[in-house]
Amino acid sequence: MGSLLLALIYICFISLGLPDSLLGSAWPVLHAEISVPVSYAGIISVTITVGTILSSFFSNKLLHKFGAGLVTAISVTTTALCLFGFSISTQFWMLILWAIPFGLGAGGVDAILNNYVALHFKAQHMSWLHCMWGVGASISPYIMSFALVKLESWSGGYLIVSIIQAVLSAIIFISIPLWKKGSKDNDDTPKLKESKALSFREIFAIKGAIPCFLMFFSYCSLEVTTSLWASTYLVQNWDFSPETAAGYASMFYIGITLARFVNGFLAMKLGDKFLIRMGTGIVAVGIALLFVPFSSAFALIGFVVIGFGCAPIYPCIIHMTPDVFGRDKSQAMIGVQMAFAYIGILAMPPLFGVIAEKISISLLPICLSIFLVLMFVMHELVLKKAKNNK
């Protein structure tokens, strides 16, 4: 039973990644078809992210009221319906309308699944599951490309992914008894059942909670700022052509995906704390390479190294949460962690864009260094302040 449920969760993580690249892949055609400026993609992205932040904050209450299986099933169903809504949208306001529940559904399933895996499965699965997210995010551009070439319509790409999500949601509804059985197999199930949903005041009062949230914020700020501005950095700082820079910049996420696969094996022998510190050190080496002025090759290698270093940090922070803060508090903590992650994603890359425009894109390594130092300091504070929380 446990193996069947784990396989289903792997599929869920691939499904989580599928919609993430659709908008960017479709937008060159989509914005022209609905007659809006190219910059309007940012409005849709922000709308989705705000919804994701809200549902992440309230995932703790949803879990206690409905259970992990039912919340996951409803969330995936919501995203399937919204993707279908995107596929039939003919005006910009319709895309915004569907983006709101899409963000709410995506945030709910992300927080719930991460907590469920942290509670019930070993550390290597957390890394491999996030690797599967990368697989899903890598597949979706090909689905959209197929739709644009073979179906001659961007809407076909959204429809295909909507159908995939709908089938998955049906499977999850059928599998709800498996989720309940997975919970019963744990010795501390009575404790989890009796625990109540924590208020925001109670969550923020937990020792080490605020440093943990800031650690998430700084990590995601670092990752997404790197991915968004790597191409521009190579073009403006090293005179690459946009086409060449885009190809090299993609190596950052390829590095993350491959390294998470490898990290799963390392997690069998090494603890979360060690892997986070190791990843932080590797990122530091990658950022140091960006400072080297002699050749663009150092910058190219630097972005790949940063990707490798990022790989273990996100899944290991999540996986260590039940051990550090207590299994009965893990969903409350992970929900707010996800919210702070998306706040970092929402706020910091655009803020660096302003810095790059007003001052210089060459400040990217300095900005990434600040995020990295903040993340490292917050991680050490979490370990110091939260060791007695169990």
C-alpha positions in Angstrom: 0.0 0.0 0.0 2.8 2.4 0.9 4.5 1.8 -2.4 1.3 2.5 -4.3 0.8 5.8 -2.5 4.4 6.8 -2.9 4.2 6.2 -6.7 1.0 8.3 -6.8 2.8 11.1 -4.9 5.7 11.0 -7.4 3.1 11.4 -10.2 1.5 14.3 -8.3 4.9 16.1 -8.1 5.4 15.7 -11.9 1.8 17.1 -12.3 2.8 20.0 -10.0 5.5 21.0 -12.4 3.5 20.6 -15.6 1.6 23.9 -15.5 4.6 26.0 -14.3 6.1 26.5 -17.8 2.9 26.7 -19.8 2.4 30.4 -19.6 5.9 31.3 -20.6 5.8 28.8 -23.5 2.4 30.0 -24.8 2.8 33.8 -24.1 4.6 34.8 -27.4 1.5 33.6 -29.3 -1.1 34.1 -26.6 -0.5 37.8 -25.9 -0.7 38.6 -29.6 -3.9 36.7 -30.0 -5.7 38.5 -27.2 -4.1 41.8 -28.1 -2.3 42.7 -24.8 1.3 43.9 -24.2 3.9 41.3 -23.6 4.5 42.6 -20.1 1.0 41.5 -19.0 2.3 38.0 -18.4 3.7 39.4 -15.2 0.2 40.4 -14.0 -1.0 36.8 -14.5 2.0 35.4 -12.7 1.6 37.7 -9.8 -2.1 36.8 -9.5 -1.3 33.1 -9.4 1.5 33.7 -6.8 -0.7 35.7 -4.5 -3.3 32.9 -4.5 -0.6 30.4 -3.8 0.6 32.4 -0.8 -2.9 32.6 0.6 -3.6 28.9 0.3 -0.2 28.1 1.8 -1.0 30.1 4.9 -4.2 28.3 5.4 -3.1 24.8 4.5 -2.7 23.9 8.2 -6.4 24.5 8.8 -7.4 22.6 5.7 -5.4 19.6 6.6 -6.9 19.4 10.1 -10.4 19.7 8.7 -10.3 17.5 5.6 -7.1 15.4 5.6 -4.2 15.2 3.2 -5.8 13.0 0.6 -9.0 15.0 0.2 -7.3 18.4 0.1 -4.8 17.1 -2.5 -7.7 15.7 -4.6 -9.7 18.9 -4.4 -6.7 21.0 -5.2 -5.7 19.0 -8.2 -9.3 19.1 -9.4 -9.3 22.9 -9.0 -6.1 23.3 -11.1 -7.5 21.0 -13.8 -10.7 23.1 -14.0 -8.6 26.3 -14.1 -6.4 25.0 -16.8 -9.5 24.1 -18.9 -10.6 27.7 -18.2 -7.3 29.0 -19.5 -7.8 26.9 -22.7 -11.2 28.6 -23.5 -10.2 32.1 -22.5 -10.4 34.7 -25.3 -9.7 37.9 -23.3 -7.2 38.9 -20.7 -9.7 39.4 -17.9 -10.7 35.8 -18.3 -7.1 34.6 -17.8 -7.0 36.7 -14.6 -10.3 35.2 -13.4 -9.0 31.7 -13.8 -5.6 32.6 -12.3 -7.1 33.3 -8.9 -8.4 29.8 -8.1 -5.5 28.2 -10.0 -3.1 29.8 -7.5 -5.2 28.7 -4.5 -5.3 25.1 -5.8 -1.6 25.0 -6.5 -0.6 26.4 -3.1 -2.8 23.9 -1.3 -1.4 20.8 -2.9 2.2 22.0 -2.7 2.1 22.6 1.0 0.1 19.5 1.8 2.2 17.1 -0.3 5.5 18.4 1.1 4.3 18.0 4.7 2.9 14.5 4.0 6.2 13.3 2.5 8.2 14.9 5.3 6.1 13.0 7.8 5.8 9.6 6.2 8.8 9.0 3.9 12.6 9.0 4.1 14.8 12.0 3.1 15.8 10.6 -0.3 12.2 10.6 -1.5 11.9 14.4 -0.8 14.9 15.1 -3.1 13.6 12.7 -5.8 10.1 14.1 -5.6 11.4 17.6 -6.2 13.4 16.2 -9.0 10.1 15.0 -10.5 8.8 18.5 -10.2 11.7 19.5 -12.5 10.7 16.8 -14.9 7.2 18.1 -15.1 8.4 21.7 -15.6 10.7 20.4 -18.4 8.0 18.4 -20.1 5.3 21.2 -20.4 7.2 23.3 -22.9 7.2 20.3 -25.2 3.5 19.8 -24.7 2.9 23.5 -25.6 5.3 23.2 -28.6 3.3 20.2 -29.8 0.0 22.1 -29.5 1.4 25.1 -31.3 2.8 23.1 -34.2 0.4 20.2 -34.6 -2.8 21.7 -33.2 -2.0 25.2 -34.3 -3.3 26.6 -31.0 -1.9 27.5 -27.7 -5.1 26.5 -26.0 -4.5 22.9 -27.0 -1.5 22.8 -24.7 -3.5 24.0 -21.7 -6.3 21.5 -22.6 -3.8 18.6 -22.7 -2.4 19.4 -19.3 -6.0 20.0 -18.0 -6.9 16.4 -19.1 -3.8 15.0 -17.4 -4.7 16.8 -14.2 -8.3 15.7 -14.3 -7.3 12.0 -14.7 -4.9 12.4 -11.8 -7.6 14.0 -9.6 -9.9 11.1 -10.2 -7.1 8.7 -9.2 -6.4 10.7 -6.0 -10.1 10.6 -5.0 -10.1 6.8 -5.5 -6.9 6.5 -3.4 -8.1 8.6 -0.4 -8.2 5.4 1.8 -4.5 4.8 1.1 -3.7 8.3 2.5 -5.6 7.5 5.7 -3.9 4.1 6.0 -0.5 5.8 5.5 -1.2 8.0 8.5 -2.3 5.1 10.7 1.0 3.3 10.2 2.8 6.0 12.3 3.2 5.5 16.0 2.4 9.2 16.7 -0.9 9.2 14.8 -3.0 9.8 17.9 -0.9 12.8 18.7 -1.3 14.2 15.2 -5.1 13.5 15.3 -5.5 15.3 18.6 -3.4 18.3 17.6 -5.3 21.4 16.7 -4.7 23.8 13.9 -2.4 26.5 15.1 -3.2 30.2 14.9 -0.7 32.5 13.1 0.3 34.0 16.5 1.0 30.5 17.8 3.0 29.5 14.7 5.2 32.6 14.8 5.7 32.1 18.5 7.4 28.7 18.0 11.1 29.0 18.8 13.1 29.2 15.5 10.0 29.7 13.4 10.9 33.2 12.1 14.5 32.3 11.2 13.1 29.3 9.4 10.7 31.4 7.4 13.4 33.9 6.5 15.6 31.0 5.5 12.9 29.9 3.0 12.4 33.5 1.8 16.1 34.0 1.2 16.6 30.6 -0.5 13.8 31.1 -3.0 14.9 34.7 -3.6 18.3 33.4 -4.5 17.0 30.6 -6.8 14.5 32.5 -8.7 16.6 35.7 -9.0 19.3 33.6 -10.5 17.0 31.8 -12.9 15.3 35.0 -14.0 18.4 37.2 -14.5 21.1 34.8 -15.6 20.5 35.3 -19.3 20.4 39.1 -19.0 23.6 39.0 -16.9 25.4 37.0 -19.6 24.1 39.3 -22.4 24.8 42.7 -20.7 27.9 41.7 -18.6 29.6 39.4 -21.1 28.2 40.3 -24.5 26.6 37.0 -25.2 23.8 36.9 -27.9 20.4 36.5 -26.3 19.9 33.1 -28.0 23.2 31.7 -26.7 22.7 33.2 -23.2 19.2 31.6 -22.9 20.7 28.2 -23.8 23.5 28.5 -21.2 21.2 29.9 -18.5 18.9 26.9 -18.8 21.8 24.9 -17.4 21.0 26.3 -14.0 17.7 24.4 -13.7 19.2 21.3 -15.4 21.9 21.4 -12.7 19.2 21.6 -10.0 17.2 18.7 -11.5 20.2 16.4 -12.0 21.7 17.2 -8.6 18.4 16.5 -6.8 18.5 13.0 -8.3 22.0 12.5 -7.0 21.1 14.1 -3.7 18.5 11.4 -3.1 21.3 8.8 -2.8 23.4 11.1 -0.6 20.4 11.6 1.7 20.4 7.9 2.5 23.7 8.4 4.4 23.9 12.1 5.2 21.6 14.2 7.3 19.5 17.2 6.3 21.7 19.6 8.3 24.9 18.4 6.5 23.3 18.5 3.1 22.0 22.0 3.6 25.5 23.2 4.7 27.1 21.4 1.8 24.6 22.9 -0.7 25.3 26.4 0.8 29.0 25.9 0.4 28.6 24.8 -3.3 26.4 27.9 -4.0 29.1 30.1 -2.4 31.7 28.6 -4.8 29.3 29.2 -7.8 28.7 32.8 -6.8 32.5 33.3 -6.3 33.0 32.2 -9.9 30.6 35.0 -11.1 33.1 37.6 -9.5 36.0 36.3 -11.7 36.6 39.0 -14.3 39.0 37.2 -16.7 36.7 35.1 -18.8 33.0 34.5 -19.4 33.6 30.7 -18.9 33.8 31.3 -15.2 30.3 32.9 -15.2 28.9 30.0 -17.2 30.4 27.4 -14.9 29.2 29.5 -11.9 25.6 29.3 -12.8 25.7 25.6 -13.2 27.5 25.2 -9.8 24.9 27.4 -8.2 22.2 25.1 -9.6 24.0 22.1 -8.1 24.3 23.8 -4.8 20.7 24.8 -4.7 19.5 21.2 -5.3 19.5 19.8 -1.7 18.6 22.9 0.2 14.8 23.3 -0.5 13.9 19.6 0.0 16.1 19.2 3.0 14.7 22.3 4.8 11.2 20.8 4.3 12.2 17.3 5.3 13.9 18.4 8.5 10.8 20.4 9.7 9.0 17.6 11.5 12.2 16.6 13.3 13.1 20.2 14.3 9.7 21.6 15.2 7.6 18.5 16.0 5.5 16.3 13.8 2.3 17.8 15.3 3.4 21.3 14.1 4.9 20.4 10.8 1.9 21.3 8.6 1.5 24.6 10.2 5.3 25.3 9.8 5.5 24.0 6.2 2.4 26.0 5.1 3.9 29.3 6.3 7.3 28.2 4.9 5.7 27.8 1.4 4.0 31.2 1.8 7.4 32.9 2.6 9.0 31.0 -0.3 6.4 32.5 -2.7 6.7 36.0 -1.1 10.4 35.8 -2.0 9.6 34.6 -5.5 7.1 37.4 -5.9 9.2 40.3 -4.5 12.9 39.9 -4.9 13.4 39.1 -8.6 11.5 42.3 -9.7 13.3 44.3 -7.0 16.6 43.2 -8.5 15.3 44.2 -11.9 14.9 47.7 -10.6 18.5 47.6 -9.2 19.8 46.3 -12.6 18.0 49.0 -14.5 18.9 51.9 -12.2 22.4 50.8 -11.3 23.9 47.8 -13.1 23.2 44.1 -13.9 26.8 43.5 -12.7 25.5 43.6 -9.1 23.8 40.2 -9.5 26.6 38.3 -7.7 26.5 40.8 -4.8 22.7 40.4 -4.5 23.0 36.6 -4.6 25.7 36.7 -1.9 23.4 38.7 0.4 20.6 36.1 0.0 23.1 33.3 0.6 24.5 34.8 3.8 21.1 35.5 5.1 20.0 31.9 4.4 23.1 30.5 6.1 22.7 32.6 9.2 19.0 31.8 9.5 19.7 28.1 9.1 22.2 28.1 12.0 19.7 30.1 14.1 17.0 27.5 13.4 19.3 24.7 14.6 20.3 26.6 17.7 16.9 27.9 18.8 14.6 25.0 17.8 16.5 22.1 19.2 14.2 21.9 22.2 11.0 22.2 20.3 10.3 18.5 20.0 
